[in-house]
Amino acid sequence: TEAEGQLNTLRAFRDKILTDKFSGVEVEKYYTISASLLEAIDKTPNQGAIFKGLYDKYIATSLNAITQNDEETAFVLFQEAMQHLTETYLYQ
């Protein structure tokens, strides 16, 4: 399916590009806080809208950058998403 293809693209970016080309520390941060972020978002009444907004602003744009071989833009979007999520849902 299209969703599986997108997920595989993002996983490859995470595992190969983020770890090898950029800072593996970013991947460690992702793994450390991702469960807490999901838990915090799940507690909100509008979680569907939150996930759609995240998809539209960060994920779809990152997928486009990755398919255009623009790893730098995808990396910046990853960092921005992590900062936004952390500030919004973990440190309220």
Z-matrix of the N, CA and C atoms (Angstrom, degrees):
N
C 1 1.454
C 2 1.533 1 110.17
N 3 1.310 2 115.59 1 167.55
C 4 1.461 3 120.08 2 179.24
C 5 1.528 4 111.40 3 -63.95
N 6 1.328 5 115.99 4 -40.52
C 7 1.469 6 120.09 5 -179.77
C 8 1.522 7 111.03 6 -63.01
N 9 1.320 8 117.37 7 -40.65
C 10 1.471 9 120.25 8 178.11
C 11 1.522 10 111.14 9 -63.76
N 12 1.325 11 116.45 10 -41.20
C 13 1.460 12 120.67 11 177.82
C 14 1.524 13 111.49 12 -62.37
N 15 1.322 14 116.14 13 -42.37
C 16 1.465 15 120.07 14 178.56
C 17 1.518 16 110.54 15 -64.40
N 18 1.323 17 116.31 16 -43.40
C 19 1.459 18 120.70 17 179.72
C 20 1.526 19 110.64 18 -62.04
N 21 1.310 20 117.25 19 -42.38
C 22 1.467 21 120.80 20 177.87
C 23 1.525 22 111.75 21 -63.72
N 24 1.327 23 117.17 22 -39.04
C 25 1.469 24 120.88 23 176.89
C 26 1.521 25 110.67 24 -62.64
N 27 1.330 26 116.66 25 -44.93
C 28 1.468 27 120.45 26 179.69
C 29 1.523 28 111.51 27 -66.81
N 30 1.319 29 117.29 28 -38.50
C 31 1.470 30 120.08 29 177.76
C 32 1.523 31 110.96 30 -64.48
N 33 1.319 32 116.74 31 -42.60
C 34 1.464 33 120.15 32 178.81
C 35 1.525 34 110.34 33 -62.73
N 36 1.333 35 116.32 34 -40.81
C 37 1.462 36 120.39 35 177.07
C 38 1.522 37 110.06 36 -61.77
N 39 1.306 38 116.69 37 -47.70
C 40 1.467 39 121.74 38 179.90
C 41 1.524 40 110.98 39 -60.01
N 42 1.322 41 116.30 40 -50.43
C 43 1.458 42 120.67 41 -172.46
C 44 1.529 43 113.63 42 -75.94
N 45 1.312 44 117.11 43 -35.26
C 46 1.467 45 119.27 44 -176.30
C 47 1.526 46 112.30 45 -97.50
N 48 1.313 47 116.13 46 -54.80
C 49 1.458 48 119.95 47 -172.70
C 50 1.522 49 111.58 48 -75.89
N 51 1.338 50 117.47 49 -52.07
C 52 1.462 51 119.33 50 -178.53
C 53 1.522 52 111.67 51 -62.03
N 54 1.309 53 115.93 52 -40.64
C 55 1.463 54 119.54 53 -176.84
C 56 1.517 55 111.90 54 -76.02
N 57 1.320 56 117.50 55 -45.43
C 58 1.464 57 120.95 56 -173.28
C 59 1.525 58 113.41 57 -85.55
N 60 1.318 59 116.86 58 -49.18
C 61 1.460 60 120.25 59 -171.18
C 62 1.525 61 112.94 60 -87.53
N 63 1.307 62 115.69 61 -35.29
C 64 1.455 63 119.35 62 -179.32
C 65 1.521 64 108.51 63 -106.92
N 66 1.289 65 117.59 64 -141.46
C 67 1.456 66 120.73 65 -175.00
C 68 1.519 67 111.01 66 -100.93
N 69 1.308 68 116.31 67 119.85
C 70 1.453 69 120.36 68 174.74
C 71 1.516 70 111.83 69 -61.06
N 72 1.327 71 116.73 70 -19.65
C 73 1.464 72 121.90 71 177.91
C 74 1.530 73 110.19 72 -60.77
N 75 1.334 74 116.64 73 -35.02
C 76 1.465 75 120.35 74 179.28
C 77 1.533 76 110.83 75 -63.58
N 78 1.310 77 116.27 76 -38.51
C 79 1.468 78 120.25 77 178.76
C 80 1.525 79 109.83 78 -68.22
N 81 1.323 80 116.95 79 -41.06
C 82 1.469 81 120.45 80 177.45
C 83 1.525 82 110.54 81 -60.88
N 84 1.331 83 116.40 82 -42.66
C 85 1.466 84 120.77 83 178.06
C 86 1.532 85 109.45 84 -60.67
N 87 1.320 86 116.19 85 -44.27
C 88 1.474 87 121.20 86 178.67
C 89 1.518 88 110.39 87 -56.03
N 90 1.326 89 116.85 88 -50.29
C 91 1.467 90 120.31 89 -178.14
C 92 1.524 91 111.73 90 -66.46
N 93 1.312 92 117.12 91 -32.93
C 94 1.458 93 121.00 92 -178.07
C 95 1.523 94 111.88 93 -68.98
N 96 1.326 95 117.43 94 -39.61
C 97 1.464 96 119.41 95 -172.81
C 98 1.527 97 115.07 96 -107.05
N 99 1.318 98 118.64 97 -10.10
C 100 1.471 99 119.61 98 -172.61
C 101 1.537 100 112.61 99 -60.85
N 102 1.317 101 118.38 100 -41.80
C 103 1.470 102 119.83 101 179.78
C 104 1.525 103 110.94 102 -63.62
N 105 1.335 104 116.77 103 -40.77
C 106 1.464 105 120.46 104 178.64
C 107 1.523 106 111.36 105 -66.12
N 108 1.333 107 116.56 106 -37.51
C 109 1.461 108 120.11 107 177.40
C 110 1.521 109 111.09 108 -63.80
N 111 1.321 110 117.01 109 -46.82
C 112 1.461 111 120.35 110 179.38
C 113 1.527 112 111.19 111 -61.33
N 114 1.308 113 116.11 112 -40.88
C 115 1.462 114 120.42 113 178.65
C 116 1.528 115 111.03 114 -62.39
N 117 1.324 116 116.43 115 -43.55
C 118 1.466 117 120.60 116 180.00
C 119 1.524 118 111.15 117 -65.34
N 120 1.331 119 117.00 118 -42.89
C 121 1.467 120 120.46 119 179.61
C 122 1.524 121 110.37 120 -66.90
N 123 1.318 122 117.17 121 -39.12
C 124 1.468 123 120.74 122 179.31
C 125 1.524 124 112.32 123 -60.80
N 126 1.317 125 117.36 124 -24.21
C 127 1.463 126 121.38 125 -179.90
C 128 1.527 127 112.74 126 -82.06
N 129 1.323 128 117.17 127 -8.71
C 130 1.462 129 119.91 128 -179.37
C 131 1.527 130 110.04 129 -85.36
N 132 1.327 131 117.12 130 149.95
C 133 1.466 132 119.31 131 -178.74
C 134 1.528 133 113.70 132 -72.89
N 135 1.323 134 117.12 133 -18.43
C 136 1.467 135 120.77 134 -175.85
C 137 1.531 136 112.04 135 -116.33
N 138 1.313 137 116.53 136 42.53
C 139 1.464 138 120.52 137 -175.06
C 140 1.530 139 112.41 138 -61.07
N 141 1.326 140 118.28 139 -35.00
C 142 1.467 141 120.17 140 178.19
C 143 1.517 142 111.61 141 -60.68
N 144 1.314 143 116.03 142 -44.35
C 145 1.462 144 120.74 143 179.13
C 146 1.528 145 111.05 144 -66.90
N 147 1.318 146 116.50 145 -36.97
C 148 1.467 147 120.46 146 178.28
C 149 1.515 148 110.04 147 -63.22
N 150 1.332 149 117.18 148 -48.22
C 151 1.462 150 120.30 149 -179.51
C 152 1.524 151 111.61 150 -64.31
N 153 1.328 152 117.46 151 -38.73
C 154 1.466 153 120.38 152 177.41
C 155 1.517 154 110.45 153 -64.00
N 156 1.318 155 116.64 154 -42.37
C 157 1.462 156 120.06 155 178.23
C 158 1.521 157 111.96 156 -62.78
N 159 1.318 158 115.81 157 -41.26
C 160 1.473 159 119.55 158 177.55
C 161 1.525 160 111.00 159 -64.51
N 162 1.324 161 115.77 160 -40.87
C 163 1.461 162 119.29 161 178.47
C 164 1.528 163 110.50 162 -61.86
N 165 1.324 164 115.88 163 -49.81
C 166 1.460 165 120.40 164 -176.50
C 167 1.527 166 112.37 165 -63.76
N 168 1.320 167 116.09 166 -44.19
C 169 1.475 168 119.49 167 -174.03
C 170 1.523 169 113.30 168 -80.08
N 171 1.326 170 117.28 169 -40.27
C 172 1.457 171 119.66 170 -172.51
C 173 1.530 172 114.21 171 -112.31
N 174 1.310 173 117.58 172 -48.50
C 175 1.456 174 119.78 173 -170.67
C 176 1.525 175 111.75 174 -72.95
N 177 1.330 176 117.62 175 -51.60
C 178 1.467 177 119.83 176 -179.60
C 179 1.525 178 110.76 177 -61.10
N 180 1.324 179 116.51 178 -40.55
C 181 1.463 180 120.67 179 179.13
C 182 1.523 181 110.95 180 -66.03
N 183 1.324 182 116.54 181 -39.11
C 184 1.469 183 120.51 182 177.32
C 185 1.521 184 111.36 183 -65.64
N 186 1.321 185 116.29 184 -43.24
C 187 1.467 186 119.98 185 177.94
C 188 1.523 187 110.73 186 -58.68
N 189 1.322 188 116.14 187 -42.81
C 190 1.457 189 120.16 188 177.87
C 191 1.526 190 110.71 189 -61.62
N 192 1.324 191 116.75 190 -45.25
C 193 1.472 192 120.53 191 179.28
C 194 1.532 193 111.04 192 -61.85
N 195 1.319 194 116.30 193 -42.87
C 196 1.469 195 120.43 194 -179.37
C 197 1.522 196 110.61 195 -62.54
N 198 1.324 197 117.06 196 -44.38
C 199 1.464 198 119.60 197 -179.49
C 200 1.524 199 111.92 198 -67.94
N 201 1.328 200 117.12 199 -20.78
C 202 1.462 201 121.82 200 175.89
C 203 1.533 202 111.68 201 -92.22
N 204 1.332 203 116.54 202 8.63
C 205 1.472 204 123.38 203 -177.23
C 206 1.522 205 112.23 204 59.01
N 207 1.316 206 116.88 205 30.94
C 208 1.464 207 122.59 206 177.12
C 209 1.525 208 108.20 207 -101.23
N 210 1.324 209 114.34 208 74.79
C 211 1.458 210 120.45 209 -175.73
C 212 1.514 211 112.40 210 -66.33
N 213 1.315 212 117.17 211 -33.21
C 214 1.466 213 120.89 212 -179.72
C 215 1.529 214 110.97 213 -62.20
N 216 1.319 215 117.50 214 -45.98
C 217 1.465 216 120.71 215 178.89
C 218 1.525 217 110.54 216 -63.50
N 219 1.329 218 117.08 217 -42.80
C 220 1.456 219 120.44 218 178.62
C 221 1.529 220 110.49 219 -61.68
N 222 1.324 221 116.60 220 -39.05
C 223 1.462 222 120.65 221 178.73
C 224 1.530 223 110.94 222 -65.65
N 225 1.313 224 117.25 223 -43.99
C 226 1.469 225 121.29 224 178.51
C 227 1.534 226 110.03 225 -61.71
N 228 1.316 227 117.17 226 -42.58
C 229 1.462 228 120.73 227 177.97
C 230 1.528 229 110.93 228 -62.67
N 231 1.321 230 116.90 229 -40.84
C 232 1.467 231 120.90 230 176.73
C 233 1.520 232 110.36 231 -59.02
N 234 1.336 233 116.59 232 -46.73
C 235 1.466 234 120.35 233 179.65
C 236 1.524 235 111.38 234 -63.23
N 237 1.325 236 116.85 235 -43.69
C 238 1.463 237 120.64 236 179.59
C 239 1.529 238 110.86 237 -62.37
N 240 1.321 239 116.50 238 -42.48
C 241 1.462 240 120.46 239 179.61
C 242 1.524 241 110.78 240 -63.01
N 243 1.321 242 116.84 241 -44.98
C 244 1.462 243 120.33 242 179.88
C 245 1.523 244 110.94 243 -62.57
N 246 1.325 245 117.25 244 -41.75
C 247 1.464 246 120.39 245 179.35
C 248 1.525 247 110.20 246 -65.11
N 249 1.322 248 116.60 247 -47.00
C 250 1.471 249 120.77 248 179.63
C 251 1.525 250 110.98 249 -59.00
N 252 1.320 251 116.48 250 -48.83
C 253 1.467 252 120.54 251 -178.00
C 254 1.525 253 111.52 252 -63.50
N 255 1.316 254 116.07 253 -42.78
C 256 1.461 255 120.26 254 -179.27
C 257 1.528 256 110.84 255 -63.33
N 258 1.321 257 116.11 256 -48.30
C 259 1.473 258 120.59 257 -178.74
C 260 1.530 259 111.90 258 -66.71
N 261 1.315 260 116.81 259 -36.64
C 262 1.456 261 120.76 260 -174.75
C 263 1.529 262 113.10 261 -80.88
N 264 1.332 263 117.06 262 -38.39
C 265 1.463 264 119.06 263 -170.39
C 266 1.523 265 115.21 264 -114.53
N 267 1.308 266 118.21 265 -17.70
C 268 1.463 267 118.69 266 179.94
C 269 1.507 268 113.06 267 -104.27
N 270 1.318 269 116.90 268 -32.80
C 271 1.469 270 119.77 269 -175.75
C 272 1.519 271 109.68 270 -119.03
N 273 1.315 272 115.71 271 58.98
C 274 1.473 273 120.86 272 -179.62
C 275 1.511 274 110.16 273 -85.12
